[in-house]
């Protein structure tokens, strides 16, 4: 009972006298120096007031140990522990709202002194001592108070530790202050520097600066933890783990703001990606990284102002960087989903990819193609995972459950092909590009194209590229046939009007040609081509040639007064200038009628000769031959370089429209026999009867089929009611 009475009186005294005086010192001030002094004075006064109870506490301890005293203590701990518990409880019950301001001033000044004392000699160079301020205490060097601050700092902490008030009173403020320091240091260290690892220096800084300061706080000024109790060492280690976790989180949050640039600069930024990978494994910020990076990609990459090749290049960099960042492929799959969707919406994506694959200059895709790896498509196969079950690892929690079992470590080219889910588009685009190249060079040199084809066959398979093999074989056969024709005596009996060579194509294996109109050649040219056809028929028996007059290359030697011009042009340009042999002035309308060409196209073609100084537009749509050179013409090399290079093949949209018309004939037949059908049934029937096998296969997905049928409805060629398509009576 004596203990209870004494401790009750102690508690009353602390509550009414000691605690109010202690908290009275915590005035709200913005002056750091004033705040430092207030906190120190408050702790000193508190300690002095509580020390006065020591004689009484010793007597109570003596009474407790005396066997004659039978009253057990209210709490099983020692008298000192009971006293400290009363002090903590009483002080915390009167805690003012603004107490953290004073505590923050105290520890901010102390931490600044601790961090900056060693930097003072570097700041003194070239400056007189009287003008230099101490970077720790912000006083003149001669009046430096750093040592005094350090002493007061350790003395104050010692008293708080002795009273067991350090953690309760300053723990939150200390944590907040250190967090701010960590954020500032990470920002300074990672200022747009991606090629050097920053994580190890940051961890070293945390250990040597922050943790060293914390140890001094908890040890009352000592730099080692050996003399500390197990409980204090455990508290310091726990604090260190929390601060390390905060360091990793801060690093990710700061780096994520620059992650788009880090990806674009990969592999130069590999060090930054590796740091992010380590931090990502130790934190829970994957969702934050994904959402932030996706937003940056949408803002900076996925808009009409960025060229498609640049988007493809960025996508390739993202594949490589995100594979390094997350080997499971989940981040890559999630982050790049908007990129893949956007690439599918651009008409020139496939052409950009194929052009990069066949680029003779060093490029990512050309290097990937040279590796010769097989194509890996998303076909839903899980055989690899079953066979290699000993190395199986579960997917991260943010993985798509519907795709995780199908995910493979695919290469860059396979990733680009999987954007469309089929390699047919790329094979067809290569076929069109190959046709353009063969028709633009118009010679029999195909070594480069054969090398590219062999590399592509290793990727896409020989069966898919069979048509392309036939196209290259056509070039080889054309060279042989042309040689045989020119060595034929019956062909050589009649003198050629001009040297003629032909590229003979197997029409069913080549992509469709662009034929909006058919050029009418001059009679002398047509006669020569007819002679070539007869020679071919004599050589090949029951086969003949069908000329494409708008395709080819014509070497012209033009002689005018005082000048001669040797130039390579297209058949259209050659036909225009040849007609000026008959008369020196033509109207656009008359020339268009003779050539069977649209006037709009012809006007653009004639502008070429006007730019060379051979023709002059005297009045509107009237062109006159310029015999004399009125101004200096450009060199033939310039003429050849600036000659327009249009694709001879039909556009992808035109080709696709022609393919869809094949489906339309099947659809009309089905609806004629079955009256009406839903979309899914039409799609199944087309897959069954209208889709073949091999490289010439034409397929139509469900969304594309719906778009096609809806267009036919708008054109009044179909009716759509109750989810069923049927033919109007006018067609039936």
C-alpha positions as CSV (number, residue, x, y, z in Angstrom):
1,X,0.0,0.0,0.0
2,X,2.9,2.4,0.7
3,X,4.1,2.0,-2.9
4,X,0.7,2.9,-4.3
5,X,0.4,6.0,-2.1
6,X,3.9,7.2,-3.0
7,X,3.6,6.6,-6.7
8,X,0.2,8.3,-6.7
9,X,1.7,11.4,-5.2
10,X,4.6,11.3,-7.6
11,X,2.2,11.1,-10.5
12,X,0.2,14.1,-9.2
13,X,3.3,16.2,-8.8
14,X,4.5,15.3,-12.4
15,X,1.0,16.0,-13.8
16,X,0.5,19.4,-12.2
17,X,4.0,20.7,-12.0
18,X,6.7,18.9,-14.1
19,X,4.7,18.2,-17.3
20,X,3.2,21.7,-17.8
21,X,6.6,23.3,-17.4
22,X,8.1,20.9,-19.9
23,X,5.5,21.4,-22.6
24,X,5.5,25.2,-22.0
25,X,9.0,25.3,-23.5
26,X,7.6,23.9,-26.8
27,X,6.6,27.3,-28.3
28,X,5.8,27.4,-32.0
29,X,8.6,29.1,-33.8
30,X,10.1,29.2,-37.3
31,X,13.6,30.1,-36.0
32,X,15.6,26.9,-36.1
33,X,18.2,28.1,-33.6
34,X,15.5,29.2,-31.2
35,X,13.8,25.8,-31.6
36,X,17.1,24.0,-30.9
37,X,17.6,25.9,-27.7
38,X,14.0,25.4,-26.5
39,X,14.1,21.7,-26.9
40,X,17.4,21.3,-25.2
41,X,16.3,23.5,-22.3
42,X,13.0,21.6,-22.0
43,X,14.8,18.2,-21.8
44,X,17.4,19.6,-19.3
45,X,14.7,21.0,-17.0
46,X,12.7,17.8,-17.2
47,X,15.7,15.7,-16.4
48,X,16.6,17.9,-13.5
49,X,13.1,17.8,-12.1
50,X,13.0,14.0,-12.3
51,X,16.4,13.4,-10.9
52,X,15.1,14.9,-7.6
53,X,13.0,11.8,-7.2
54,X,16.1,9.5,-7.2
55,X,16.6,9.4,-3.4
56,X,13.0,8.5,-2.9
57,X,13.1,5.8,-5.6
58,X,16.2,4.3,-4.0
59,X,14.4,4.1,-0.6
60,X,11.5,2.4,-2.3
61,X,13.8,0.0,-4.0
62,X,15.4,-0.8,-0.6
63,X,12.0,-1.3,0.9
64,X,11.0,-3.7,-1.9
65,X,14.1,-5.8,-1.3
66,X,13.5,-5.9,2.4
67,X,11.9,-9.2,3.2
68,X,9.9,-7.6,6.0
69,X,7.8,-5.7,3.5
70,X,5.1,-8.0,2.2
71,X,3.2,-5.6,-0.1
72,X,3.9,-6.7,-3.7
73,X,4.4,-3.9,-6.2
74,X,1.4,-2.9,-8.4
75,X,3.5,-3.8,-11.5
76,X,6.0,-6.7,-11.6
77,X,8.8,-4.4,-12.9
78,X,11.3,-2.5,-10.9
79,X,10.7,0.8,-9.1
80,X,12.7,2.6,-11.8
81,X,10.5,1.0,-14.5
82,X,7.3,2.0,-12.7
83,X,8.6,5.5,-12.3
84,X,9.5,5.9,-16.0
85,X,6.2,4.5,-17.1
86,X,4.4,7.1,-15.0
87,X,6.6,9.8,-16.5
88,X,5.9,8.7,-20.1
89,X,2.2,8.3,-19.5
90,X,1.8,11.6,-17.8
91,X,3.8,13.5,-20.5
92,X,2.1,11.9,-23.4
93,X,-1.3,12.7,-21.9
94,X,-0.6,16.4,-22.2
95,X,1.1,16.3,-25.6
96,X,0.6,19.6,-27.5
97,X,-0.2,19.6,-31.2
98,X,2.8,21.7,-32.2
99,X,5.5,19.8,-30.3
100,X,6.9,18.2,-33.4
101,X,8.0,21.7,-34.8
102,X,10.5,22.2,-31.9
103,X,11.8,18.6,-32.1
104,X,12.3,18.9,-35.9
105,X,14.4,22.1,-35.4
106,X,16.6,20.3,-32.9
107,X,17.3,17.2,-35.0
108,X,17.5,19.1,-38.3
109,X,20.4,21.3,-37.0
110,X,22.1,18.3,-35.5
111,X,21.9,16.2,-38.7
112,X,23.1,19.1,-40.8
113,X,26.1,19.5,-38.5
114,X,26.8,15.8,-38.7
115,X,26.5,15.6,-42.5
116,X,28.4,18.8,-43.4
117,X,31.3,19.1,-41.0
118,X,33.7,17.2,-43.3
119,X,32.9,19.4,-46.3
120,X,34.2,22.7,-44.7
121,X,37.8,22.5,-46.1
122,X,36.5,22.2,-49.6
123,X,34.4,25.4,-49.3
124,X,37.3,27.5,-48.0
125,X,39.4,27.4,-51.1
126,X,40.0,30.9,-52.6
127,X,38.0,32.7,-49.9
128,X,39.3,34.5,-46.8
129,X,38.5,32.8,-43.4
130,X,36.5,35.8,-42.2
131,X,34.1,35.5,-45.1
132,X,33.5,31.8,-44.9
133,X,30.5,30.3,-43.1
134,X,30.5,26.9,-41.5
135,X,28.2,24.7,-43.6
136,X,27.1,22.9,-40.4
137,X,26.0,25.6,-38.0
138,X,25.8,28.5,-40.5
139,X,28.1,30.6,-38.3
140,X,31.4,32.2,-39.2
141,X,34.3,29.8,-39.1
142,X,35.9,31.6,-36.2
143,X,32.7,31.3,-34.3
144,X,31.8,27.8,-35.3
145,X,29.5,26.1,-32.8
146,X,29.5,22.6,-34.4
147,X,31.4,21.0,-31.5
148,X,29.1,22.6,-29.0
149,X,26.0,21.5,-31.0
150,X,27.3,17.9,-31.2
151,X,27.9,17.9,-27.4
152,X,24.5,19.3,-26.6
153,X,22.9,16.9,-29.1
154,X,24.5,13.8,-27.5
155,X,23.8,15.0,-24.0
156,X,20.2,15.6,-24.8
157,X,19.8,12.2,-26.4
158,X,21.5,10.5,-23.4
159,X,19.0,12.1,-21.1
160,X,16.0,11.0,-23.2
161,X,17.4,7.5,-23.5
162,X,17.9,7.3,-19.7
163,X,14.2,8.4,-19.2
164,X,13.1,6.0,-22.1
165,X,11.5,9.0,-23.8
166,X,13.6,9.0,-27.0
167,X,11.4,6.8,-29.2
168,X,8.1,8.1,-27.9
169,X,9.0,11.8,-28.1
170,X,11.1,12.1,-31.2
171,X,10.5,8.8,-33.2
172,X,8.0,10.2,-35.7
173,X,9.9,13.4,-36.2
174,X,13.2,11.6,-36.7
175,X,11.7,9.2,-39.2
176,X,10.1,12.1,-41.2
177,X,13.3,14.1,-41.2
178,X,15.4,11.1,-42.4
179,X,12.8,10.4,-45.1
180,X,13.2,14.0,-46.4
181,X,16.9,13.7,-46.4
182,X,16.8,10.4,-48.3
183,X,14.4,11.9,-50.9
184,X,16.7,14.9,-51.4
185,X,19.8,12.8,-51.7
186,X,18.2,10.4,-54.2
187,X,17.1,13.3,-56.3
188,X,20.5,14.8,-56.4
189,X,22.2,11.5,-57.1
190,X,19.9,10.4,-59.9
191,X,19.6,13.6,-61.8
192,X,19.0,12.2,-65.4
193,X,22.1,10.0,-65.1
194,X,21.2,6.6,-66.5
195,X,24.5,5.0,-67.5
196,X,25.9,4.6,-64.0
197,X,24.5,2.5,-61.2
198,X,23.4,4.7,-58.3
199,X,21.9,2.0,-56.0
200,X,25.2,0.8,-54.3
201,X,26.4,4.4,-53.6
202,X,22.9,5.2,-52.1
203,X,23.1,2.1,-49.9
204,X,26.6,3.1,-48.8
205,X,25.4,6.6,-48.0
206,X,22.5,5.2,-46.0
207,X,24.9,3.0,-44.0
208,X,27.7,5.5,-43.4
209,X,25.7,8.7,-42.9
210,X,22.1,8.0,-41.9
211,X,22.6,4.8,-39.9
212,X,25.8,6.2,-38.3
213,X,23.9,9.2,-37.1
214,X,21.1,7.0,-35.7
215,X,23.6,4.8,-33.9
216,X,25.0,7.9,-32.3
217,X,21.5,9.0,-31.2
218,X,20.6,5.7,-29.6
219,X,24.1,5.2,-28.1
220,X,24.4,8.7,-26.6
221,X,27.3,9.6,-28.8
222,X,29.1,6.4,-29.5
223,X,29.6,5.2,-33.1
224,X,29.5,1.4,-32.4
225,X,26.6,-0.8,-31.4
226,X,28.7,-3.2,-29.3
227,X,28.0,-1.5,-26.0
228,X,24.2,-1.3,-26.7
229,X,21.7,-3.6,-25.3
230,X,20.1,-6.3,-27.5
231,X,16.8,-4.5,-27.4
232,X,18.4,-1.2,-28.7
233,X,20.4,-3.1,-31.4
234,X,17.2,-4.8,-32.5
235,X,15.5,-1.4,-32.7
236,X,18.3,0.0,-34.8
237,X,18.3,-3.0,-37.2
238,X,14.5,-2.7,-37.6
239,X,14.8,1.0,-38.3
240,X,17.5,0.2,-40.9
241,X,15.3,-2.3,-42.7
242,X,12.5,0.3,-42.8
243,X,14.8,3.0,-44.1
244,X,16.3,0.7,-46.8
245,X,12.7,-0.1,-47.9
246,X,12.0,3.6,-48.1
247,X,15.2,4.2,-50.0
248,X,14.2,1.6,-52.7
249,X,10.6,3.0,-52.9
250,X,12.0,6.5,-53.3
251,X,14.4,5.4,-56.0
252,X,11.6,3.8,-58.0
253,X,9.3,6.8,-57.7
254,X,12.0,9.2,-58.8
255,X,13.3,6.9,-61.6
256,X,9.8,6.1,-62.9
257,X,9.4,9.8,-63.9
258,X,12.3,9.2,-66.3
259,X,11.6,5.6,-67.2
260,X,10.4,6.4,-70.7
261,X,13.8,8.1,-71.5
262,X,15.6,5.2,-69.8
263,X,13.8,2.7,-72.1
264,X,14.5,4.8,-75.2
265,X,18.2,5.0,-74.3
266,X,18.6,1.3,-73.6
267,X,21.1,-0.5,-73.6
268,X,23.2,2.6,-72.7
269,X,20.8,2.9,-69.7
270,X,21.3,-0.7,-68.6
271,X,22.7,0.4,-65.2
272,X,19.6,2.3,-64.3
273,X,17.4,-0.6,-65.5
274,X,19.4,-3.0,-63.3
275,X,18.9,-0.7,-60.3
276,X,15.2,-0.6,-60.9
277,X,15.0,-4.4,-61.2
278,X,16.6,-4.8,-57.8
279,X,14.4,-2.2,-56.2
280,X,11.3,-3.6,-57.8
281,X,12.0,-7.0,-56.3
282,X,12.2,-5.4,-52.8
283,X,9.1,-3.2,-53.0
284,X,5.4,-3.4,-54.0
285,X,5.4,-0.7,-56.7
286,X,4.8,-2.8,-59.8
287,X,1.3,-1.3,-60.3
288,X,2.6,2.2,-59.8
289,X,5.4,1.6,-62.3
290,X,3.0,0.1,-64.9
291,X,0.4,2.9,-64.7
292,X,3.0,5.7,-64.8
293,X,4.9,4.2,-67.7
294,X,1.8,3.5,-69.7
295,X,0.7,7.1,-69.2
296,X,4.1,8.4,-70.3
297,X,4.0,6.1,-73.4
298,X,0.5,7.3,-74.4
299,X,1.5,11.0,-73.9
300,X,4.9,11.0,-75.6
301,X,4.7,8.1,-78.2
302,X,1.2,7.2,-79.2
303,X,0.0,10.2,-81.1
304,X,0.0,11.2,-84.8
305,X,3.0,13.4,-84.4
306,X,5.4,10.4,-84.1
307,X,6.4,8.5,-87.2
308,X,5.6,4.8,-87.3
309,X,9.3,3.7,-87.6
310,X,10.1,5.7,-84.4
311,X,7.2,3.9,-82.6
312,X,8.5,0.6,-83.8
313,X,12.0,1.5,-82.6
314,X,10.7,2.6,-79.2
315,X,8.7,-0.7,-79.0
316,X,11.9,-2.7,-79.7
317,X,13.7,-0.8,-77.0
318,X,10.8,-1.4,-74.5
319,X,11.0,-5.2,-75.3
320,X,14.7,-5.3,-74.5
321,X,14.6,-3.0,-71.4
322,X,11.4,-4.5,-69.8
323,X,12.8,-8.1,-70.4
324,X,15.8,-7.0,-68.3
325,X,13.6,-5.4,-65.7
326,X,11.3,-8.4,-65.4
327,X,12.4,-11.7,-66.8
328,X,8.9,-13.2,-66.4
329,X,7.6,-11.0,-69.2
330,X,4.6,-9.8,-67.2
331,X,5.7,-6.2,-67.2
332,X,6.4,-6.3,-70.9
333,X,3.0,-7.8,-71.7
334,X,1.1,-5.3,-69.5
335,X,3.0,-2.1,-70.3
336,X,3.2,-2.6,-74.1
337,X,-0.4,-3.6,-74.6
338,X,-1.4,0.0,-75.6
339,X,1.6,0.2,-78.0
340,X,0.5,-3.0,-79.7
341,X,-3.0,-1.8,-80.1
342,X,-1.9,1.5,-81.5
343,X,0.6,-0.1,-83.9
344,X,-2.3,-2.3,-85.3
345,X,-4.3,0.9,-86.0
346,X,-1.5,2.3,-88.2
347,X,-1.6,1.2,-91.9
348,X,2.2,1.4,-92.4
349,X,3.3,-0.6,-89.4
350,X,3.9,-3.8,-91.2
351,X,5.8,-2.1,-94.0
352,X,8.0,-0.2,-91.5
353,X,8.8,-3.5,-89.8
354,X,9.6,-5.3,-93.0
355,X,11.7,-2.4,-94.3
356,X,13.7,-2.5,-91.0
357,X,14.2,-6.2,-91.4
358,X,15.7,-5.8,-94.9
359,X,17.7,-2.7,-94.1
360,X,21.3,-3.0,-95.2
361,X,22.5,-0.5,-92.7
362,X,22.9,-1.6,-89.1
363,X,19.5,-1.9,-87.3
364,X,18.0,-3.8,-84.4
365,X,15.7,-5.8,-86.6
366,X,18.3,-6.6,-89.2
367,X,20.6,-7.9,-86.5
368,X,17.8,-10.0,-85.0
369,X,17.0,-11.5,-88.5
370,X,20.7,-12.4,-88.9
371,X,20.5,-14.6,-85.8
372,X,18.3,-17.0,-87.7
373,X,16.0,-18.0,-84.8
374,X,12.7,-19.6,-85.5
375,X,9.5,-17.6,-85.1
376,X,7.6,-18.1,-81.9
377,X,3.9,-17.4,-82.2
378,X,1.3,-17.1,-79.4
379,X,-0.4,-20.4,-80.2
380,X,-1.4,-21.3,-76.6
381,X,1.0,-24.2,-76.4
382,X,2.1,-25.1,-72.9
383,X,4.4,-28.1,-73.9
384,X,7.6,-26.3,-73.0
385,X,6.4,-25.6,-69.5
386,X,5.4,-29.3,-69.0
387,X,8.7,-30.6,-70.3
388,X,10.8,-28.1,-68.2
389,X,8.7,-28.4,-65.0
390,X,11.7,-28.5,-62.7
391,X,12.5,-24.9,-63.6
392,X,8.9,-23.7,-63.4
393,X,8.3,-20.5,-61.5
394,X,4.9,-19.0,-60.6
395,X,3.9,-15.8,-62.3
396,X,3.7,-12.5,-60.4
397,X,0.4,-11.6,-58.8
398,X,-0.3,-9.0,-61.4
399,X,0.0,-11.4,-64.3
400,X,-3.0,-12.0,-66.5
401,X,-4.4,-15.5,-65.5
402,X,-5.6,-16.1,-69.1
403,X,-2.1,-15.6,-70.6
404,X,0.3,-16.7,-67.9
405,X,0.4,-20.3,-68.9
406,X,1.1,-19.4,-72.6
407,X,3.8,-16.8,-72.0
408,X,7.1,-17.5,-73.7
409,X,10.5,-15.9,-73.8
410,X,10.0,-14.7,-77.4
411,X,12.5,-12.7,-79.4
412,X,11.9,-9.2,-80.8
413,X,10.8,-10.2,-84.3
414,X,8.3,-12.8,-82.8
415,X,7.0,-10.0,-80.5
416,X,6.3,-7.7,-83.5
417,X,4.6,-10.5,-85.4
418,X,2.5,-11.4,-82.4
419,X,1.1,-7.8,-82.5
420,X,-1.1,-9.0,-85.3
421,X,-1.3,-12.6,-84.2
422,X,-0.4,-13.9,-87.6
423,X,2.7,-14.0,-89.8
424,X,0.7,-13.8,-93.0
425,X,0.5,-10.0,-93.0
426,X,4.3,-9.8,-92.8
427,X,4.9,-12.4,-95.5
428,X,2.5,-10.7,-97.8
429,X,4.1,-7.3,-97.1
430,X,7.5,-8.7,-97.8
431,X,6.2,-10.2,-101.0
432,X,4.9,-6.8,-102.1
433,X,8.2,-5.1,-101.0
434,X,10.2,-7.7,-102.9
435,X,8.1,-7.1,-106.0
436,X,8.7,-3.4,-105.7
437,X,12.4,-3.9,-105.4
438,X,12.7,-6.2,-108.3
439,X,10.6,-4.0,-110.6
440,X,12.4,-0.8,-109.5
441,X,16.0,-2.1,-110.1
442,X,15.0,-3.8,-113.4
443,X,18.1,-5.9,-113.7
444,X,19.0,-9.5,-113.1
445,X,21.1,-9.1,-109.9
446,X,19.2,-10.7,-107.1
447,X,22.1,-11.8,-104.7
448,X,20.9,-9.4,-101.9
449,X,17.3,-10.5,-102.2
450,X,18.3,-14.1,-102.1
451,X,20.2,-13.6,-98.9
452,X,17.3,-11.8,-97.3
453,X,14.9,-14.6,-98.5
454,X,17.1,-17.3,-97.0
455,X,17.1,-15.5,-93.6
456,X,13.4,-15.0,-93.7
457,X,12.8,-18.7,-94.6
458,X,14.6,-19.6,-91.3
459,X,12.1,-17.4,-89.5
460,X,8.8,-17.9,-91.3
461,X,9.3,-21.3,-92.9
462,X,9.8,-22.3,-96.6
463,X,6.2,-22.9,-97.3
464,X,5.1,-19.4,-96.3
465,X,7.7,-17.9,-98.7
466,X,7.2,-20.2,-101.6
467,X,5.7,-17.4,-103.7
468,X,8.7,-15.2,-103.1
469,X,11.0,-18.1,-104.3
470,X,9.1,-18.2,-107.5
471,X,9.4,-14.4,-107.9
472,X,13.2,-14.6,-107.7
473,X,13.2,-17.6,-110.0
474,X,11.3,-15.5,-112.5
475,X,14.1,-13.0,-112.5
476,X,16.7,-15.8,-113.1
477,X,14.6,-17.4,-115.8
478,X,14.0,-13.9,-117.4
479,X,17.7,-13.5,-117.8
480,X,18.1,-16.9,-119.4
481,X,15.0,-16.4,-121.7
482,X,16.2,-12.9,-122.7
483,X,19.6,-14.3,-123.6
484,X,18.0,-17.1,-125.7
485,X,15.8,-14.6,-127.6
486,X,18.7,-12.3,-128.4
487,X,20.7,-15.3,-129.7
488,X,17.9,-16.5,-131.9
489,X,18.8,-15.9,-135.6
490,X,15.2,-15.3,-136.7
491,X,14.9,-12.5,-134.1
492,X,18.1,-10.9,-135.1
493,X,17.4,-11.0,-138.9
494,X,15.2,-7.9,-138.4
495,X,17.1,-5.0,-136.9
496,X,15.8,-3.9,-133.5
497,X,14.4,-0.4,-133.3
498,X,16.0,-0.2,-129.9
499,X,17.6,-2.7,-127.5
500,X,14.8,-4.6,-125.6
501,X,14.9,-6.8,-122.5
502,X,12.0,-8.1,-120.5
503,X,11.4,-9.2,-116.9
504,X,9.0,-12.1,-117.4
505,X,6.7,-12.7,-114.4
506,X,4.5,-15.6,-113.4
507,X,1.3,-13.6,-112.8
508,X,-0.3,-15.9,-110.3
509,X,2.6,-15.7,-107.9
510,X,3.2,-12.0,-107.9
511,X,1.1,-9.5,-105.9
512,X,-1.6,-7.5,-107.8
513,X,-0.3,-4.6,-109.9
514,X,-1.5,-1.0,-109.7
515,X,-3.4,-0.5,-112.9
516,X,-5.8,2.5,-112.7
517,X,-5.3,3.1,-116.4
518,X,-3.5,1.5,-119.4
519,X,-0.8,3.4,-121.2
520,X,-1.0,3.6,-125.0
521,X,2.6,3.3,-126.2
522,X,3.9,4.9,-129.5
523,X,3.5,2.6,-132.5
524,X,7.3,2.1,-133.0
525,X,7.6,0.9,-129.4
526,X,4.6,-1.3,-129.6
527,X,5.9,-2.9,-132.9
528,X,9.2,-3.7,-131.2
529,X,7.4,-5.3,-128.2
530,X,5.3,-7.4,-130.6
531,X,8.5,-8.7,-132.2
532,X,9.7,-9.7,-128.8
533,X,6.5,-11.5,-128.0
534,X,6.7,-13.5,-131.2
535,X,10.2,-14.5,-130.4
536,X,9.1,-15.6,-126.9
537,X,6.2,-17.6,-128.4
538,X,8.5,-19.4,-130.8
539,X,10.7,-20.3,-127.8
540,X,8.0,-21.3,-125.4
541,X,5.4,-22.8,-127.6
542,X,1.9,-22.3,-126.2
543,X,2.8,-19.5,-123.8
544,X,2.7,-15.7,-124.6
545,X,3.5,-12.4,-122.9
546,X,1.1,-9.7,-121.6
547,X,2.9,-6.4,-121.3
548,X,2.5,-4.0,-118.4
549,X,3.3,-0.8,-120.3
550,X,3.4,1.5,-117.3
551,X,6.2,-0.6,-115.7
552,X,9.8,-0.6,-116.7
553,X,12.8,1.6,-117.3
554,X,13.7,3.5,-120.5
555,X,17.1,4.8,-121.3
556,X,16.7,7.9,-123.6
557,X,19.3,9.7,-125.6
558,X,17.8,13.1,-126.4
559,X,19.5,15.3,-129.0
560,X,18.5,19.0,-129.2
561,X,20.2,22.1,-130.5
562,X,23.6,22.3,-128.9
563,X,23.0,19.7,-126.3
564,X,22.5,16.0,-125.7
565,X,20.8,14.4,-122.7
566,X,21.2,10.8,-121.5
567,X,18.6,9.9,-118.9
568,X,16.7,6.9,-117.4
569,X,13.0,7.5,-117.0
570,X,9.7,5.6,-116.7
571,X,7.7,4.5,-119.8
572,X,5.2,7.2,-119.1
573,X,7.8,10.0,-119.2
574,X,9.4,8.4,-122.3
575,X,6.1,8.2,-124.1
576,X,5.5,11.9,-123.4
577,X,8.7,13.1,-124.8
578,X,8.6,10.7,-127.8
579,X,5.3,12.3,-128.9
580,X,7.2,15.6,-129.3
581,X,9.0,14.0,-132.2
582,X,5.8,14.4,-134.2
583,X,5.0,17.9,-133.2
584,X,6.6,20.5,-130.9
585,X,3.4,21.6,-129.2
586,X,0.7,19.6,-127.4
587,X,-2.2,20.5,-125.2
588,X,-2.7,18.4,-122.1
589,X,-6.1,17.2,-123.3
590,X,-4.8,16.0,-126.7
591,X,-1.8,14.3,-125.3
592,X,-4.0,12.6,-122.6
593,X,-6.3,11.3,-125.4
594,X,-3.4,9.9,-127.4
595,X,-1.8,8.2,-124.4
596,X,-5.1,7.1,-122.8
597,X,-3.9,8.7,-119.6
598,X,-5.9,10.8,-117.0
599,X,-5.1,14.5,-117.4
600,X,-4.4,14.9,-113.7
601,X,-1.7,12.2,-113.8
602,X,-0.3,13.4,-117.1
603,X,0.1,17.0,-115.8
604,X,2.2,15.8,-112.9
605,X,4.4,13.7,-115.2
606,X,4.9,16.6,-117.6
607,X,6.1,18.8,-114.7
608,X,9.2,16.6,-114.7
609,X,10.2,17.6,-118.2
610,X,9.4,21.2,-117.5
611,X,11.7,21.1,-114.5
612,X,14.5,19.7,-116.8
613,X,14.0,22.6,-119.3
614,X,12.8,20.4,-122.2
615,X,9.2,21.5,-122.1
616,X,7.6,24.9,-121.3
617,X,4.1,25.7,-120.4
618,X,3.3,28.7,-122.6
619,X,-0.4,29.0,-121.7
620,X,-2.6,26.9,-119.4
621,X,-2.2,23.2,-120.2
622,X,-0.2,24.0,-123.4
623,X,3.3,22.6,-123.5
624,X,6.0,23.4,-126.1
625,X,9.3,21.7,-126.8
626,X,12.4,23.8,-125.9
627,X,15.0,23.1,-128.6
628,X,17.4,25.6,-127.2
629,X,18.7,25.6,-123.7
630,X,17.1,28.6,-122.0
631,X,18.7,27.9,-118.7
632,X,21.3,25.6,-117.2
633,X,19.8,22.1,-116.8
634,X,20.7,19.9,-114.0
635,X,23.1,17.0,-114.2
636,X,21.7,13.6,-115.3
637,X,22.6,12.1,-111.9
638,X,20.4,14.7,-110.2
639,X,17.6,13.8,-112.6
640,X,17.8,10.1,-111.8
641,X,17.9,10.8,-108.1
642,X,14.9,13.1,-108.1
643,X,12.8,10.9,-110.4
644,X,9.7,9.9,-108.5
645,X,9.6,6.3,-107.2
646,X,6.0,5.2,-106.9
647,X,5.1,1.6,-106.0
648,X,4.1,-0.5,-108.9
649,X,2.0,-2.8,-106.7
650,X,-1.5,-2.2,-105.5
651,X,-1.8,-0.8,-102.0
652,X,-2.4,-3.1,-99.1
653,X,-6.0,-1.7,-98.7
654,X,-6.6,-2.3,-102.4
655,X,-5.3,-5.9,-102.2
656,X,-7.3,-6.6,-99.1
657,X,-10.5,-5.2,-100.8
658,X,-9.9,-7.6,-103.7
659,X,-9.5,-10.5,-101.3
660,X,-12.7,-9.6,-99.5
661,X,-14.5,-9.6,-102.7
662,X,-13.6,-13.3,-102.9
663,X,-15.4,-13.8,-99.6
664,X,-18.3,-11.8,-100.9
665,X,-19.1,-14.3,-103.6
666,X,-19.2,-17.1,-101.1
667,X,-21.4,-15.0,-98.8
668,X,-23.9,-14.3,-101.6
669,X,-24.0,-18.0,-102.4
670,X,-24.6,-19.0,-98.8
671,X,-27.3,-16.5,-98.2
672,X,-29.0,-17.4,-101.5
673,X,-29.3,-21.0,-100.3
674,X,-29.8,-20.5,-96.6
675,X,-31.9,-17.3,-96.7
676,X,-30.4,-15.7,-93.5
677,X,-27.5,-16.4,-91.2
678,X,-25.9,-14.8,-88.0
679,X,-22.4,-13.4,-88.1
680,X,-20.7,-16.3,-86.3
681,X,-22.3,-18.9,-88.6
682,X,-21.1,-16.9,-91.7
683,X,-17.6,-16.8,-90.2
684,X,-17.5,-20.5,-89.5
685,X,-18.7,-21.3,-93.1
686,X,-16.0,-19.1,-94.6
687,X,-13.3,-20.7,-92.5
688,X,-14.5,-24.1,-93.7
689,X,-15.0,-23.4,-97.4
690,X,-13.3,-20.2,-98.4
691,X,-10.0,-20.4,-96.5
692,X,-7.3,-22.6,-98.1
693,X,-3.9,-23.8,-97.1
694,X,-0.4,-22.7,-98.0
695,X,1.2,-19.3,-98.7
696,X,-1.7,-18.0,-100.7
697,X,-4.2,-18.5,-97.9
698,X,-6.7,-15.6,-97.4
699,X,-8.3,-15.3,-94.0
700,X,-10.8,-13.0,-92.5
701,X,-11.2,-12.4,-88.7
702,X,-14.5,-12.0,-87.0
703,X,-14.2,-8.2,-86.4
704,X,-13.0,-7.5,-90.0
705,X,-15.9,-9.7,-91.3
706,X,-18.4,-7.7,-89.2
707,X,-17.0,-4.4,-90.5
708,X,-17.2,-5.7,-94.1
709,X,-20.8,-7.0,-93.8
710,X,-21.9,-3.7,-92.1
711,X,-20.4,-1.8,-95.0
712,X,-22.5,-4.0,-97.4
713,X,-25.5,-3.2,-95.3
714,X,-24.8,0.6,-95.7
715,X,-24.4,0.0,-99.5
716,X,-27.9,-1.7,-99.5
717,X,-26.4,-5.0,-100.7
718,X,-27.3,-6.7,-97.4
719,X,-30.2,-6.5,-94.9
720,X,-29.6,-6.9,-91.1
721,X,-32.5,-7.6,-88.8
722,X,-32.7,-9.5,-85.5
723,X,-29.0,-10.4,-85.6
724,X,-29.3,-12.1,-89.0
725,X,-27.9,-11.1,-92.4
726,X,-29.9,-11.7,-95.6
727,X,-29.9,-10.6,-99.2
728,X,-32.4,-8.0,-100.4
729,X,-34.9,-9.2,-102.9
730,X,-33.3,-7.2,-105.7
731,X,-30.1,-9.3,-105.5
732,X,-31.9,-12.7,-104.9
